[in-house]
Amino acid sequence: MSDKKKGFDKPLFSAGGLVLVLFILVLVNLIFSRVNLRWDSTQDKLYSLSEGTEKILSDLKQDVTIKVFYTKDNVNTPAPIKIYSQRVLDFLREYENYSKGKVTLEIYNTRSDSDEEDWAAKYGIQGIQLPTGEKIYLGLVAVAADQEETIPMMDPSREEHLEYDMTRIISRVQSAEKRKIGIISGLPVFGQPPMAFNIQQQTQGSEPWMFVTELKKTYDVEEIATTAEKIDDNIDLLMIVYPKNLSETLQYAVDQYVLKGGKTMVFADPFCVSDSSQDPSKAASLDKLFTAWGVKMETGKMLVDFDNPTRVRNQQNQIEDSPLWVSMGEDAFNTKDITTAKLEGMLFPVIGVIEQIPESKFEYESLLKSSTNSSLADTMQIRFGSDMLRRNFKSDNHKYDLAVRIQGTFKTAFPEGKPKDKPPEQDKAEKDKKEEPEKPAAHIAEGVKKSVIIIVADADFLFDGYYMSRQSFLGIDMSRMFNDNLNFVLNTAEMFTGTEELISIRSRGKFERPFTKVAELEKKAQAKWLSREQELVGKAEETNRKLREFDQKKDKSQRFVMSEEQEAEIQRFQEEKRRVSKELKEVRRNLRADIEALGTRIKIFNIFMMPLLVSIAGIAYGIYRRKRSVNGGVSS
């Protein structure tokens, strides 16, 4: 009877337990459905709000509504857009959750011929035309009071800048006032309109450079002509890009602007690759102003850095590692400065170096340095190519400054006052034409405020092609950044205009990681290869010298006869050449072997490590269950 009762109770107990488990599961689901739990396992916390964003959100004075226009139920939407749209929406919910009501998220399903589509068009949201003829939308607008900022199309290639883009527009709608940036440039950074020479011929215009376009999203950007004679006091930041052939009058205007406390960025260049004029080798620097600021940049000298070369295609259409096109890694940046602390890479096509004048008493800080395996060379050697530079290279074992920040209360570079670029009679004739001649501003001999100046020894790095690649996706032009050239400029602009929180957001890290171990192996092999190659070239020159000496000792009748000494010397050189060439091949072979071995180890780890860990966990759990079963059997 008791056995039967036990058999009856067991199914009853199991049924009750099942109901209880189901009840607990439903209760847990109800509880956790209202809890937003996320775990960001990335190294740089790329999917979490940064401290800069949290600071900006906590200081919001006006509530912000973010209206997202997204066609979410179109079955023809490309998979990358679907994945990225979910990433955007999840990330925007983080803003909404953290802001505690200050940021509100509104999502509109933008179907064809709907009211939502009309609203999207009103805000300037762009639709993507699919091959099927349908349009899909993925854009947003931030609205606060009477201010609004729009992102017409969320670009998946800008995923690593997503937080910066979101926080920037939230910050922008808090105020209608924009900071003002003035740009003086010897390059067409504002683009060029098409020009028609006649009915048959018309030159194609060019778009503004990307850094100008990005600056215009946040600032009021003004072009200052190279013929200007003064700089307005309402300019919050002055940028001088490739100061080639600037007049003395304009240099004086820059001098006076700095002495008033104006913040300035100068992009000088010893050899401007982007200069389409007939003489790009003429250095663009401001020697007189630089001297007054306590620095110098040697004109006609460029950096050769064999630890930071860039793989380029040379004039012979061959791929080579050029030490003139310098690709800087993380170790080159000043990690203590907010503008460069989290930058990871920059590319400079032919860059110069900056030095502090020994007697200078102004604050001087390097933002970017070369490697120790570098030296200086004349810019005229560019025409000889990398091979010649490699053969003549001798490391200075010194890190050169490529970008610096100087600050202090400066003195004028023009102690005699404003220079006169035109003949006096021409100046008088022009003044007579004016009804009311302007009263000249008082000359400032010494700074009235402390000024901050950043100087970079290159201007080419601002050109689009050196930090971004363009591609078309469904008719929409998209851009992909592959280094931090643009970030450096925008970081500096934000530092000078007082929005330091945005700098930490933009420079948070990358979604792609370089193979640093492989790069390290290549550097070691290249250093060994270079030394052996230089040794071979040196021995070849020594052999040629000895052959010439043998020729000089011969009679005129023996000039075309090879002596035994010459034959022996040539034979020794050829044997040495074969030996060194064999060694060079061995160096390259070992490099490839090390890289392949590293790749094999990574593959083995990725393929077998997880199954191995699961197997070990399963075996351990099996042993545990077996021991528990045995112990239970013994006790019963």
C-alpha positions as CSV (number, residue, x, y, z in Angstrom):
1,M,0.0,0.0,0.0
2,S,2.8,2.3,0.9
3,D,4.5,1.6,-2.4
4,K,1.4,2.4,-4.4
5,K,1.1,5.7,-2.5
6,K,4.6,6.5,-3.3
7,G,4.1,5.8,-6.9
8,F,0.9,8.0,-7.0
9,D,2.6,10.9,-5.2
10,K,5.6,11.0,-7.5
11,P,3.6,11.9,-10.7
12,L,1.5,14.3,-8.7
13,F,4.6,16.0,-7.3
14,S,6.2,16.1,-10.7
15,A,3.2,17.8,-12.2
16,G,3.1,20.4,-9.4
17,G,6.8,21.0,-9.8
18,L,6.3,21.6,-13.6
19,V,3.6,24.1,-12.9
20,L,5.8,25.9,-10.4
21,V,8.7,26.0,-12.8
22,L,6.4,27.5,-15.5
23,F,5.1,30.1,-13.1
24,I,8.7,31.1,-12.1
25,L,9.7,31.4,-15.7
26,V,6.8,33.6,-16.5
27,L,7.4,35.8,-13.5
28,V,11.1,36.1,-14.3
29,N,10.3,37.1,-17.9
30,L,7.8,39.8,-16.7
31,I,10.4,41.2,-14.3
32,F,13.3,41.2,-16.7
33,S,11.3,42.5,-19.6
34,R,11.3,45.9,-17.9
35,V,15.0,45.8,-17.0
36,N,17.6,47.0,-19.6
37,L,20.6,44.8,-19.0
38,R,23.6,45.1,-21.3
39,W,27.2,43.8,-21.1
40,D,29.8,45.5,-23.2
41,S,32.8,43.2,-23.6
42,T,34.8,45.3,-26.0
43,Q,38.1,46.6,-24.9
44,D,37.3,50.3,-25.4
45,K,33.6,50.0,-24.3
46,L,32.5,51.0,-27.8
47,Y,28.9,50.1,-27.2
48,S,28.5,52.1,-23.9
49,L,28.2,55.8,-23.3
50,S,31.5,57.5,-22.6
51,E,32.2,59.9,-19.8
52,G,32.1,62.8,-22.2
53,T,28.6,61.9,-23.4
54,E,27.4,61.4,-19.8
55,K,28.8,64.8,-18.8
56,I,27.1,66.5,-21.8
57,L,23.8,64.8,-21.0
58,S,23.9,65.7,-17.4
59,D,24.4,69.4,-18.3
60,L,21.6,69.7,-20.8
61,K,19.6,72.8,-20.2
62,Q,16.8,72.0,-22.7
63,D,15.0,68.8,-23.4
64,V,15.9,67.1,-26.7
65,T,13.7,64.9,-28.9
66,I,15.4,62.6,-31.3
67,K,13.2,61.6,-34.2
68,V,14.4,58.5,-36.0
69,F,12.9,57.9,-39.5
70,Y,13.5,54.2,-40.4
71,T,11.7,51.9,-42.8
72,K,11.8,48.8,-40.6
73,D,9.2,46.5,-42.3
74,N,10.6,46.5,-45.8
75,V,11.6,42.9,-46.7
76,N,14.0,44.2,-49.4
77,T,16.1,46.3,-46.9
78,P,19.8,45.1,-47.3
79,A,21.1,43.1,-44.3
80,P,23.9,45.6,-43.4
81,I,21.3,48.4,-43.1
82,K,19.1,46.2,-40.9
83,I,21.9,45.3,-38.6
84,Y,23.2,48.8,-38.3
85,S,19.8,50.3,-37.7
86,Q,19.3,48.0,-34.7
87,R,22.7,49.1,-33.4
88,V,21.7,52.8,-33.8
89,L,18.3,52.3,-32.1
90,D,19.9,50.3,-29.2
91,F,22.5,53.0,-28.7
92,L,20.0,55.8,-28.8
93,R,18.0,54.0,-26.0
94,E,21.2,54.4,-23.9
95,Y,20.9,58.2,-24.3
96,E,17.2,58.0,-23.3
97,N,17.9,55.9,-20.3
98,Y,20.8,57.8,-19.0
99,S,19.4,61.3,-19.5
100,K,16.5,60.7,-17.1
101,G,13.9,62.3,-19.3
102,K,16.0,65.0,-20.9
103,V,16.3,63.0,-24.1
104,T,13.2,61.4,-25.7
105,L,13.5,58.9,-28.5
106,E,10.7,58.8,-31.2
107,I,10.8,56.1,-33.9
108,Y,8.8,56.6,-37.1
109,N,8.2,53.7,-39.5
110,T,8.8,55.6,-42.8
111,R,6.6,53.7,-45.3
112,S,6.1,54.8,-48.9
113,D,3.4,57.5,-49.4
114,S,2.9,57.9,-45.7
115,D,2.7,61.0,-43.5
116,E,6.0,59.8,-41.9
117,E,7.7,60.0,-45.3
118,D,6.4,63.6,-45.7
119,W,7.8,64.5,-42.3
120,A,11.2,62.9,-43.2
121,A,11.3,65.1,-46.3
122,K,10.5,68.1,-44.3
123,Y,13.5,67.5,-42.0
124,G,15.8,66.8,-45.0
125,I,16.1,63.0,-44.3
126,Q,17.3,61.3,-47.5
127,G,15.8,58.0,-48.7
128,I,17.9,55.2,-50.3
129,Q,16.6,54.1,-53.7
130,L,16.5,50.3,-53.8
131,P,17.0,48.4,-57.1
132,T,13.3,47.4,-56.8
133,G,12.3,51.1,-57.0
134,E,11.3,51.3,-53.3
135,K,12.8,53.8,-50.9
136,I,14.0,53.1,-47.4
137,Y,15.0,55.6,-44.8
138,L,17.5,55.6,-41.9
139,G,18.0,59.2,-40.7
140,L,17.3,61.2,-37.7
141,V,16.8,64.8,-36.4
142,A,17.5,66.2,-32.9
143,V,15.0,68.9,-31.9
144,A,15.3,71.3,-28.9
145,A,13.1,74.4,-28.6
146,D,13.5,76.2,-32.0
147,Q,16.8,74.4,-32.8
148,E,17.2,71.3,-34.9
149,E,20.1,69.3,-36.3
150,T,19.7,66.6,-39.0
151,I,21.7,63.5,-40.0
152,P,20.1,62.8,-43.4
153,M,21.5,59.3,-43.7
154,M,23.2,57.1,-41.1
155,D,26.3,55.9,-42.7
156,P,27.3,52.3,-41.6
157,S,30.9,53.0,-42.5
158,R,30.9,55.7,-39.7
159,E,29.9,53.2,-37.0
160,E,33.0,54.0,-34.9
161,H,31.9,57.7,-34.9
162,L,28.3,56.9,-34.0
163,E,28.5,58.2,-30.5
164,Y,30.3,61.4,-31.5
165,D,27.7,62.1,-34.2
166,M,24.9,61.6,-31.8
167,T,26.4,63.6,-29.0
168,R,27.5,66.4,-31.3
169,I,23.9,67.1,-32.6
170,I,22.5,66.9,-29.1
171,S,25.1,69.5,-28.0
172,R,24.5,71.7,-31.0
173,V,20.7,72.1,-30.5
174,Q,21.3,73.6,-27.0
175,S,22.4,76.9,-28.5
176,A,21.8,78.9,-31.7
177,E,25.2,80.5,-31.5
178,K,28.1,79.0,-33.5
179,R,31.8,79.5,-33.0
180,K,33.6,81.0,-35.9
181,I,36.6,79.6,-37.7
182,G,38.6,81.5,-40.3
183,I,40.8,79.6,-42.8
184,I,43.6,81.0,-44.9
185,S,44.8,78.5,-47.5
186,G,47.2,78.2,-50.4
187,L,45.3,75.1,-51.5
188,P,41.7,74.8,-52.8
189,V,40.3,73.5,-49.6
190,F,36.9,75.2,-50.2
191,G,36.6,73.5,-53.6
192,Q,36.6,75.1,-57.0
193,P,33.6,75.9,-59.2
194,P,33.7,74.7,-62.8
195,M,35.2,77.1,-65.3
196,A,34.2,77.5,-68.9
197,F,36.9,78.7,-71.3
198,N,34.6,78.5,-74.3
199,I,31.5,76.6,-75.5
200,Q,33.4,73.4,-76.2
201,Q,35.8,73.4,-73.1
202,Q,34.8,73.5,-69.5
203,T,36.9,72.4,-66.5
204,Q,35.3,70.2,-63.9
205,G,34.9,71.8,-60.4
206,S,35.9,70.2,-57.1
207,E,34.1,69.8,-53.8
208,P,35.3,71.3,-50.6
209,W,37.8,69.1,-48.7
210,M,36.2,66.8,-46.1
211,F,37.7,68.6,-43.1
212,V,36.1,71.8,-44.2
213,T,32.7,70.1,-44.7
214,E,33.0,68.5,-41.2
215,L,33.9,71.8,-39.6
216,K,30.9,73.5,-41.2
217,K,28.6,71.0,-39.4
218,T,29.5,72.5,-36.0
219,Y,31.1,75.9,-36.8
220,D,30.6,79.0,-38.9
221,V,33.5,78.6,-41.3
222,E,34.8,81.7,-43.2
223,E,37.3,81.7,-46.0
224,I,40.0,84.4,-45.6
225,A,41.5,85.4,-48.9
226,T,45.3,85.4,-49.2
227,T,45.0,89.1,-50.2
228,A,43.3,90.1,-47.0
229,E,44.9,92.8,-44.9
230,K,43.3,92.1,-41.5
231,I,41.6,89.3,-39.5
232,D,38.4,90.1,-37.7
233,D,38.4,89.9,-33.9
234,N,35.3,87.7,-33.9
235,I,37.3,84.8,-35.3
236,D,37.5,82.2,-32.5
237,L,40.1,80.0,-34.3
238,L,42.4,80.8,-37.2
239,M,43.6,78.0,-39.5
240,I,46.5,78.6,-41.9
241,V,46.8,75.8,-44.4
242,Y,49.9,75.7,-46.6
243,P,51.0,79.4,-46.1
244,K,52.7,79.6,-49.5
245,N,53.7,83.1,-50.6
246,L,51.6,84.9,-48.0
247,S,52.0,88.7,-48.2
248,E,53.8,90.6,-45.5
249,T,50.6,92.5,-44.8
250,L,48.6,89.3,-44.1
251,Q,51.4,87.9,-42.0
252,Y,51.3,91.1,-40.0
253,A,47.5,90.6,-39.6
254,V,48.2,87.1,-38.2
255,D,50.8,88.5,-35.9
256,Q,48.4,91.0,-34.5
257,Y,45.6,88.5,-34.2
258,V,47.9,86.2,-32.1
259,L,49.0,89.1,-29.9
260,K,45.4,89.8,-29.0
261,G,45.1,86.2,-27.7
262,G,43.8,84.6,-30.8
263,K,44.1,80.8,-31.1
264,T,45.8,79.6,-34.2
265,M,46.6,76.4,-36.2
266,V,49.4,76.4,-38.8
267,F,49.9,73.6,-41.3
268,A,53.3,74.2,-42.9
269,D,54.9,71.9,-45.5
270,P,58.4,71.4,-46.9
271,F,57.1,69.7,-50.0
272,C,53.3,69.9,-50.8
273,V,52.2,66.9,-52.8
274,S,48.7,68.4,-53.2
275,D,50.0,71.6,-54.7
276,S,49.2,71.5,-58.4
277,S,51.3,74.5,-59.2
278,Q,54.5,74.4,-61.2
279,D,56.7,74.5,-58.1
280,P,55.4,72.4,-55.2
281,S,58.8,72.1,-53.8
282,K,58.8,75.6,-52.5
283,A,58.3,75.3,-48.8
284,A,55.3,76.8,-47.1
285,S,56.3,78.2,-43.8
286,L,56.2,81.4,-41.8
287,D,59.8,81.9,-40.8
288,K,59.4,85.4,-39.4
289,L,56.3,84.5,-37.3
290,F,57.9,81.2,-36.3
291,T,60.9,82.9,-34.9
292,A,58.7,85.3,-32.9
293,W,56.9,82.2,-31.6
294,G,60.1,80.5,-30.5
295,V,60.2,77.7,-33.1
296,K,61.8,77.0,-36.5
297,M,61.1,74.6,-39.4
298,E,64.0,74.1,-41.7
299,T,62.8,74.6,-45.2
300,G,63.9,72.1,-47.8
301,K,64.3,69.4,-45.3
302,M,61.9,66.4,-45.0
303,L,61.7,63.5,-42.5
304,V,62.8,60.0,-43.5
305,D,61.4,57.4,-41.0
306,F,62.2,53.8,-41.7
307,D,60.2,52.6,-38.6
308,N,57.0,54.1,-39.9
309,P,56.9,53.7,-43.7
310,T,53.8,53.5,-45.8
311,R,53.2,51.0,-48.6
312,V,52.7,53.0,-51.8
313,R,53.0,52.6,-55.6
314,N,56.1,54.3,-56.9
315,Q,56.8,55.9,-60.3
316,Q,57.8,52.5,-61.8
317,N,54.3,51.2,-60.8
318,Q,55.8,49.0,-58.1
319,I,54.7,48.6,-54.5
320,E,57.3,49.7,-52.0
321,D,57.5,50.8,-48.3
322,S,58.2,54.5,-48.6
323,P,59.9,56.1,-45.6
324,L,58.8,59.5,-46.9
325,W,55.1,58.7,-46.6
326,V,55.1,58.4,-42.8
327,S,52.3,56.3,-41.1
328,M,52.4,57.1,-37.4
329,G,51.1,54.5,-34.8
330,E,49.9,54.9,-31.2
331,D,53.4,55.2,-29.8
332,A,54.0,58.4,-31.7
333,F,51.3,60.5,-30.0
334,N,51.4,62.5,-26.8
335,T,49.2,60.4,-24.5
336,K,48.9,63.2,-22.0
337,D,47.4,65.7,-24.3
338,I,43.6,65.6,-24.8
339,T,43.7,66.2,-28.5
340,T,46.1,63.2,-29.2
341,A,45.6,60.9,-26.2
342,K,43.5,58.3,-27.9
343,L,44.5,58.7,-31.6
344,E,45.8,55.5,-33.1
345,G,47.2,56.4,-36.5
346,M,47.9,59.2,-38.9
347,L,49.4,59.4,-42.4
348,F,51.7,62.2,-43.6
349,P,52.9,62.4,-47.2
350,V,56.3,64.1,-47.0
351,I,56.5,65.9,-43.7
352,G,59.0,68.3,-42.2
353,V,60.1,68.7,-38.6
354,I,59.7,71.4,-36.0
355,E,62.3,72.5,-33.4
356,Q,62.2,74.9,-30.5
357,I,64.7,77.7,-30.7
358,P,67.1,77.3,-27.7
359,E,66.6,80.8,-26.3
360,S,62.8,80.5,-26.4
361,K,61.0,80.9,-23.1
362,F,57.5,80.0,-24.3
363,E,55.7,76.8,-23.3
364,Y,56.5,74.1,-25.8
365,E,55.0,70.7,-26.0
366,S,55.3,68.0,-28.6
367,L,52.1,66.3,-29.8
368,L,53.6,63.9,-32.4
369,K,57.1,62.5,-32.7
370,S,58.9,60.4,-35.2
371,S,60.7,57.1,-34.4
372,T,64.4,57.1,-33.4
373,N,65.2,55.3,-36.7
374,S,64.8,58.5,-38.7
375,S,66.8,61.3,-40.2
376,L,66.4,64.4,-42.3
377,A,67.0,64.6,-46.1
378,D,66.8,67.3,-48.7
379,T,63.4,67.5,-50.4
380,M,65.2,67.4,-53.8
381,Q,65.9,63.7,-53.1
382,I,62.3,62.8,-53.6
383,R,62.9,62.4,-57.3
384,F,65.5,59.7,-56.7
385,G,63.0,57.4,-54.9
386,S,63.1,55.3,-51.8
387,D,66.0,53.1,-53.0
388,M,68.5,55.9,-53.0
389,L,67.2,57.1,-49.6
390,R,67.6,53.6,-48.2
391,R,71.2,53.3,-49.5
392,N,72.3,56.6,-48.0
393,F,70.3,56.4,-44.8
394,K,71.9,56.8,-41.5
395,S,69.8,57.0,-38.4
396,D,70.1,60.1,-36.3
397,N,68.9,58.1,-33.3
398,H,66.6,61.1,-32.4
399,K,62.9,61.6,-32.3
400,Y,61.8,64.6,-34.3
401,D,58.8,66.8,-33.4
402,L,56.2,66.7,-36.2
403,A,53.4,68.6,-34.5
404,V,53.8,70.9,-31.5
405,R,51.8,73.3,-29.3
406,I,53.3,76.5,-28.1
407,Q,51.7,79.0,-25.8
408,G,52.6,82.2,-24.1
409,T,52.5,86.0,-24.3
410,F,54.4,86.6,-27.5
411,K,56.1,89.7,-28.9
412,T,55.5,91.0,-32.4
413,A,57.4,89.7,-35.4
414,F,57.1,93.2,-36.9
415,P,58.7,95.7,-34.4
416,E,58.6,98.5,-37.0
417,G,54.8,98.2,-37.5
418,K,52.7,97.2,-40.4
419,P,54.7,96.5,-43.5
420,K,53.9,98.0,-46.9
421,D,53.6,95.5,-49.7
422,K,52.8,98.1,-52.4
423,P,54.7,101.2,-53.6
424,P,53.8,104.3,-51.6
425,E,52.3,106.1,-54.7
426,Q,50.0,103.1,-55.4
427,D,48.8,103.1,-51.8
428,K,48.1,106.8,-52.0
429,A,46.2,106.5,-55.3
430,E,44.0,103.8,-53.8
431,K,43.4,105.8,-50.6
432,D,42.3,108.8,-52.7
433,K,39.6,106.7,-54.3
434,K,38.0,106.0,-50.9
435,E,35.6,108.5,-49.6
436,E,36.4,107.8,-46.0
437,P,39.8,106.0,-45.5
438,E,39.9,103.6,-42.7
439,K,41.8,104.6,-39.6
440,P,44.7,102.1,-39.1
441,A,44.5,100.0,-36.0
442,A,47.0,100.7,-33.3
443,H,50.1,98.6,-33.6
444,I,50.5,95.9,-30.8
445,A,54.1,95.3,-29.9
446,E,53.6,92.8,-27.1
447,G,50.8,90.3,-26.5
448,V,47.9,91.6,-24.4
449,K,46.7,88.0,-23.7
450,K,48.2,84.5,-23.6
451,S,47.9,82.8,-26.9
452,V,47.9,79.1,-28.0
453,I,49.3,78.0,-31.3
454,I,49.5,74.5,-32.8
455,I,51.9,73.9,-35.7
456,V,52.0,70.8,-37.9
457,A,54.9,70.3,-40.4
458,D,52.6,69.0,-43.1
459,A,49.5,70.2,-45.0
460,D,48.9,67.2,-47.3
461,F,47.4,65.1,-44.6
462,L,44.3,67.3,-44.7
463,F,43.5,66.1,-48.2
464,D,40.6,63.6,-48.4
465,G,42.5,60.8,-50.0
466,Y,45.0,60.5,-47.2
467,Y,42.4,59.6,-44.5
468,M,39.2,58.4,-46.2
469,S,38.0,56.3,-49.1
470,R,34.7,56.9,-50.9
471,Q,32.2,54.4,-52.1
472,S,28.7,54.4,-53.4
473,F,26.0,52.2,-51.8
474,L,22.6,52.1,-53.4
475,G,23.3,55.5,-55.0
476,I,24.4,57.1,-51.7
477,D,28.0,58.3,-51.5
478,M,29.6,57.0,-48.3
479,S,33.0,57.6,-46.8
480,R,35.2,55.3,-44.7
481,M,37.9,56.7,-42.4
482,F,41.0,54.6,-42.2
483,N,43.1,56.8,-39.9
484,D,42.9,59.8,-37.5
485,N,44.0,62.7,-39.7
486,L,40.5,64.2,-39.6
487,N,40.1,63.5,-35.9
488,F,43.3,65.4,-35.1
489,V,42.0,68.5,-36.8
490,L,38.5,68.3,-35.3
491,N,39.9,67.5,-31.8
492,T,42.0,70.6,-31.9
493,A,39.2,72.8,-33.1
494,E,37.0,71.6,-30.3
495,M,39.7,72.1,-27.7
496,F,40.2,75.7,-28.9
497,T,36.5,76.4,-28.9
498,G,35.8,74.9,-25.5
499,T,34.0,71.6,-26.1
500,E,36.6,69.2,-24.7
501,E,34.0,66.5,-23.9
502,L,33.5,65.8,-27.6
503,I,37.2,65.1,-28.0
504,S,37.1,62.1,-25.7
505,I,34.1,60.7,-27.5
506,R,35.5,60.9,-31.0
507,S,38.8,59.3,-30.1
508,R,37.4,56.3,-28.1
509,G,39.0,53.6,-30.2
510,K,38.5,51.5,-33.4
511,F,36.2,48.7,-34.5
512,E,39.2,47.3,-36.4
513,R,42.4,46.3,-34.8
514,P,45.8,46.2,-36.7
515,F,48.1,43.2,-36.5
516,T,50.6,44.9,-34.2
517,K,52.6,41.7,-33.8
518,V,53.0,41.2,-37.5
519,A,54.0,44.9,-37.9
520,E,56.7,44.5,-35.2
521,L,58.1,41.4,-36.9
522,E,58.3,43.3,-40.2
523,K,60.1,46.2,-38.6
524,K,62.7,43.9,-37.1
525,A,63.3,42.2,-40.4
526,Q,63.4,45.5,-42.3
527,A,66.0,46.9,-40.0
528,K,68.3,43.8,-40.5
529,W,67.6,43.8,-44.2
530,L,68.4,47.5,-44.5
531,S,71.8,47.2,-42.7
532,R,72.8,44.2,-44.9
533,E,71.7,46.0,-48.1
534,Q,73.7,49.1,-47.1
535,E,76.7,46.8,-46.4
536,L,76.4,45.3,-49.9
537,V,76.1,48.7,-51.6
538,G,79.2,49.9,-49.6
539,K,81.2,47.0,-50.7
540,A,80.2,47.5,-54.3
541,E,81.3,51.1,-54.1
542,E,84.6,50.0,-52.5
543,T,85.1,47.5,-55.3
544,N,84.5,50.2,-58.0
545,R,86.9,52.5,-56.3
546,K,89.7,49.8,-56.3
547,L,88.9,49.0,-60.0
548,R,89.4,52.7,-60.8
549,E,92.7,52.8,-58.9
550,F,93.9,49.7,-60.9
551,D,92.9,51.5,-64.1
552,Q,94.8,54.6,-63.2
553,K,98.0,52.5,-62.6
554,K,97.9,51.0,-66.1
555,D,99.7,52.2,-69.2
556,K,97.6,53.6,-72.0
557,S,98.1,50.4,-74.0
558,Q,96.6,48.4,-71.2
559,R,93.5,50.5,-70.5
560,F,91.1,48.0,-72.2
561,V,92.8,44.9,-70.7
562,M,91.6,43.6,-67.3
563,S,94.4,42.9,-64.9
564,E,94.7,39.9,-62.6
565,E,94.0,42.1,-59.6
566,Q,90.9,43.5,-61.2
567,E,89.6,40.0,-62.0
568,A,90.3,38.8,-58.4
569,E,88.6,41.9,-57.0
570,I,85.5,41.4,-59.2
571,Q,85.5,37.7,-58.3
572,R,85.6,38.5,-54.5
573,F,82.8,41.1,-54.9
574,Q,80.6,38.7,-56.8
575,E,81.1,36.0,-54.2
576,E,80.3,38.5,-51.4
577,K,77.2,39.7,-53.4
578,R,75.9,36.2,-53.7
579,R,76.5,35.6,-50.0
580,V,74.7,38.8,-48.9
581,S,71.9,38.2,-51.3
582,K,71.4,34.7,-49.9
583,E,71.4,36.2,-46.4
584,L,68.8,38.8,-47.4
585,K,66.6,36.0,-48.8
586,E,67.0,34.1,-45.6
587,V,65.9,37.2,-43.6
588,R,62.7,37.5,-45.8
589,R,62.1,33.8,-45.6
590,N,62.3,33.8,-41.8
591,L,60.0,36.8,-41.7
592,R,57.4,35.0,-43.7
593,A,57.9,31.9,-41.5
594,D,57.3,33.9,-38.3
595,I,54.2,35.5,-39.7
596,E,52.8,32.2,-40.9
597,A,53.6,30.5,-37.6
598,L,51.8,33.4,-35.8
599,G,48.8,33.0,-38.1
600,T,48.7,29.2,-37.5
601,R,48.8,29.7,-33.7
602,I,45.9,32.1,-34.0
603,K,43.9,29.7,-36.2
604,I,44.5,26.8,-33.8
605,F,43.4,29.0,-30.9
606,N,40.2,30.2,-32.6
607,I,39.2,26.8,-34.0
608,F,40.0,24.4,-31.2
609,M,40.1,26.5,-28.0
610,M,36.4,26.9,-27.5
611,P,35.5,23.2,-28.3
612,L,38.3,22.2,-25.9
613,L,36.9,24.4,-23.1
614,V,33.4,23.0,-23.7
615,S,34.7,19.5,-23.7
616,I,36.7,20.0,-20.5
617,A,33.6,21.6,-18.8
618,G,31.5,18.6,-20.0
619,I,33.9,16.1,-18.7
620,A,34.2,17.9,-15.4
621,Y,30.4,18.0,-15.0
622,G,30.2,14.3,-15.9
623,I,32.7,13.4,-13.3
624,Y,30.9,15.5,-10.8
625,R,27.6,13.8,-11.6
626,R,29.1,10.4,-11.4
627,K,30.7,11.1,-8.0
628,R,27.4,12.5,-6.8
629,S,25.5,9.4,-8.0
630,V,28.0,7.1,-6.4
631,N,27.8,8.9,-3.1
632,G,24.0,8.9,-3.3
633,G,23.9,5.2,-3.9
634,V,26.3,4.5,-1.0
635,S,24.2,6.6,1.4
636,S,21.0,5.0,0.3
